[in-house]
Amino acid sequence: MVDITKLKENKVKFQDIYGISHCIDGITDIDIFNKTEPKILWVLKEPNDTSLSWNQRDFHKDVSIYRDWKRTYKLIIKISYAIINKIYNWEDVPNEYDIRKILHNIALINIKKIGGNSSANDTIIRNYFYRDEDLLIEQIKVINPNIIINCSRVFDLFMKLNNSEIKSIL
């Protein structure tokens, strides 16, 4: 079970660092996430939105409102659905549009909590990781996933997680 109080405390810590100008990420629907097995966390680079403040969790309630949603979310949705539903044949995974609500069952966080664009700069992402490392690790521990899929290209995150009590996969 995810501790909602600790989740809120972690959110406040990010607000203290970034002010109101950051992306709120994490668990889309805590009740559904708590009932889902296994608990999956996707670690992404940065939000693809340059707005001053953005709630990515609200966006994940229906990503199809954004016309280019499949660029980022197609594989996240299909892979998450396959893992949660124990589907081993890729052809058996339904169309991503039909199963997009699987985003309610998982958590997604960004290394860099402020918006970027469609092509992230890996050096900048790594620098944000080093700056916010302790708080990011705390966020991951609060989410308490069974599976972490690290798409951030920050190898040090993978190493840090392997050196803690959290098991991680790349």
C-alpha positions in Angstrom: 0.0 0.0 0.0 1.2 3.5 -0.9 1.3 5.8 2.1 -0.7 8.9 0.9 0.7 11.1 3.6 4.3 10.3 2.5 3.2 10.9 -1.1 1.9 14.3 -0.2 5.1 15.1 1.8 7.2 14.2 -1.2 5.1 16.4 -3.5 5.6 19.4 -1.1 9.4 18.8 -1.1 9.4 19.1 -5.0 7.3 22.3 -4.7 9.8 23.7 -2.3 12.6 23.1 -4.9 10.6 24.1 -8.1 7.9 26.4 -6.7 4.7 26.2 -8.6 6.5 25.9 -11.9 6.8 22.1 -12.1 5.2 18.9 -13.3 3.2 17.0 -10.8 3.8 13.3 -11.6 3.5 9.9 -10.0 0.4 7.8 -9.4 -2.7 8.7 -11.5 -5.2 6.9 -9.3 -3.9 5.7 -5.9 -6.9 3.5 -5.2 -6.5 1.6 -8.5 -2.7 1.5 -8.2 -2.9 0.0 -4.7 -5.1 -2.8 -6.0 -2.9 -3.6 -9.0 -0.3 -6.3 -9.1 2.4 -6.0 -10.0 2.9 -2.3 -9.3 4.7 -0.7 -12.2 6.7 2.5 -12.2 7.9 4.1 -15.5 10.8 6.6 -15.1 10.8 9.1 -17.9 13.1 12.0 -18.8 10.9 15.1 -18.7 7.4 16.2 -19.4 6.8 17.2 -23.0 5.1 20.4 -22.0 6.6 23.8 -21.4 3.7 25.1 -19.3 4.8 26.7 -16.0 2.7 24.2 -14.0 1.3 21.0 -15.2 -0.5 18.1 -13.5 0.7 15.0 -15.5 -1.5 12.7 -13.3 -4.6 14.5 -14.5 -3.4 14.2 -18.0 -2.9 10.5 -17.6 -6.7 10.1 -16.9 -7.2 10.4 -20.7 -4.0 11.0 -22.8 -6.0 10.8 -26.0 -7.0 14.5 -25.6 -3.5 15.2 -26.9 -3.2 14.4 -30.6 0.4 13.0 -30.4 -0.2 10.9 -27.3 0.9 7.7 -29.0 4.5 9.0 -29.5 5.1 8.7 -25.7 2.4 6.5 -24.4 1.7 3.7 -27.0 4.4 1.4 -25.7 4.0 2.4 -22.1 0.3 1.4 -22.3 0.8 -1.8 -24.3 3.7 -3.1 -22.2 2.0 -2.2 -18.9 -1.2 -3.9 -20.0 0.7 -7.0 -21.0 2.6 -7.2 -17.7 -0.5 -6.6 -15.5 -2.6 -9.0 -17.5 0.1 -11.6 -18.0 0.0 -11.5 -21.7 3.0 -13.1 -23.3 2.2 -12.8 -27.0 2.5 -9.2 -28.3 -0.2 -9.9 -30.9 -2.7 -10.6 -28.0 -2.3 -7.1 -26.6 -5.3 -5.0 -27.5 -5.1 -1.7 -29.4 -3.5 1.1 -27.3 -6.6 3.3 -27.6 -8.9 0.6 -26.2 -6.6 0.0 -23.1 -5.3 3.5 -22.5 -7.0 3.5 -19.0 -4.2 1.2 -17.9 -2.4 4.4 -17.0 -4.7 4.5 -13.9 -3.0 1.3 -12.7 0.6 2.5 -13.0 2.9 5.3 -11.9 5.0 7.5 -14.1 7.6 10.0 -12.9 10.0 12.3 -14.7 13.7 12.9 -13.7 13.4 16.5 -14.7 10.2 18.0 -13.2 10.0 21.0 -15.5 8.8 20.9 -19.1 10.9 20.2 -22.1 10.1 19.3 -25.6 10.0 16.2 -27.8 13.8 15.7 -27.7 15.4 15.8 -24.3 19.0 16.7 -23.7 20.6 13.7 -21.8 23.2 15.9 -20.1 20.5 18.2 -18.7 18.4 15.2 -17.6 21.4 13.7 -15.8 22.2 17.0 -14.1 18.6 17.2 -12.8 19.0 13.7 -11.5 22.2 14.6 -9.6 20.6 17.7 -8.2 17.4 16.0 -7.0 18.7 12.4 -6.5 17.7 12.0 -2.9 14.2 13.3 -3.5 13.7 11.2 -6.6 14.8 8.0 -4.8 12.5 9.0 -1.9 9.6 9.4 -4.5 10.3 6.0 -5.9 10.4 4.4 -2.4 7.1 6.0 -1.5 5.5 4.7 -4.7 7.0 1.3 -3.7 6.8 -0.4 -7.1 7.4 -4.1 -7.9 8.8 -3.2 -11.3 10.7 -0.1 -12.4 11.1 0.5 -16.1 13.8 3.2 -16.4 13.5 5.0 -19.7 15.4 8.1 -18.5 18.8 7.0 -19.8 20.2 7.9 -16.4 22.3 4.9 -15.7 23.2 6.2 -12.2 19.5 5.9 -11.2 19.7 2.2 -12.1 22.8 1.8 -10.1 21.5 3.7 -7.1 18.3 1.6 -7.1 20.2 -1.6 -7.4 22.2 -0.5 -4.4 19.1 0.0 -2.3 16.3 -2.3 -1.3 14.5 -1.6 -4.6 14.9 -4.0 -7.5 15.2 -2.3 -10.9 15.2 -3.2 -14.5 16.3 -1.2 -17.5 
